[in-house]
Amino acid sequence: MTPEQIAALTAISATVSKVGTWPIGSIIAAVVFGPWIVLWLVSRSMEKRHEAALKMYENNVKLVKNYEKVASEQADTIRLSTAATTELVTYLKNRTPCHEIMAKRPG
């Protein structure tokens, strides 16, 4: 055996011998309360993740409301632009052409 293996076996045997000297109440307490402590820690972790998911959904609702506002403002801008373009086309169709005005001028 190599010196590293001997050192590992010595450490394991020392740990096992120390466990034998622990009071039985400590071992029972670890077995009984250990899972409850782990359960509480996992529960707290899940609670934090749930709160983060709720916050994400609330932020998404705010985002949708802001998007609806931007969309309605954009629709108003499109309506105004369409009205202005229509008015310009009407003016251009109904105006007197430049060459006719120049022909009517004396000179």
URCOR-V565666 format. One record per pair of residues at least 12 apart in sequence whose ideal C-beta (glycine too) atoms are under 8 Angstrom apart, sorted by the first residue. I is the first residue (numbers start at 1). GAP is how many residues later the second one is. Records with the same first field share a line. If there is no record, write none. Layout:
I=GAP, GAP
//
This chain:
none
//
